[in-house]
């Protein structure tokens, strides 16, 4: 059995994660493994193996998996058990359809309600993204773009939008983005799109900000869908062909 979790032997956790409960710590670890594909999409989840990996009882592991179900990263299949959510084009498009509607609303609200401090934070984030891209840092492509959207959603001031997007939808979205992003030109265009969105928000032009956000999300959807189809074709080609 793996080493028991405690503040003395948790080098893999950040200081922020160490302040979480045991269930929350395990949740973060499993969540990250799913998003990065370390637990493959569609694969069966072995609850006992996960408990042994983290050196804890099955109770906290089961509770963490139940929370992951609410985030749609884990699904329960009758007579089979828990599995990592599968990546499908249909699910991707459904996800982006909902995301586009809600984020456009958040962006329009942010243009009306954003505080000066929040706006300053957005400009600073944009500068960090541009600097990271210039240095060849892949953080922006994998997670930094999500940080940009987080800040706008929070600036909307709408708690229900925040809970729907940040509390649930974005975990599954990050799984698709992380595993299906392979376009070296996209980050350059995305940052330019970010700058135009922030400029519209700073000008308090809600209509323009919403329009730019819709276009930005659609570009992301198209790129992610294209990459997912490529990955699915590669997987299909790699499978042994049955001989009739």
Helices and strands as residue ranges (DSSP letters): G 7-9, H 15-18, H 22-35, H 47-54, H 58-70, E 74-77, E 81-84, H 89-113, H 116-134, H 139-139, I 140-144, H 145-155, H 159-164, I 165-169, H 170-180, H 186-202, H 206-238
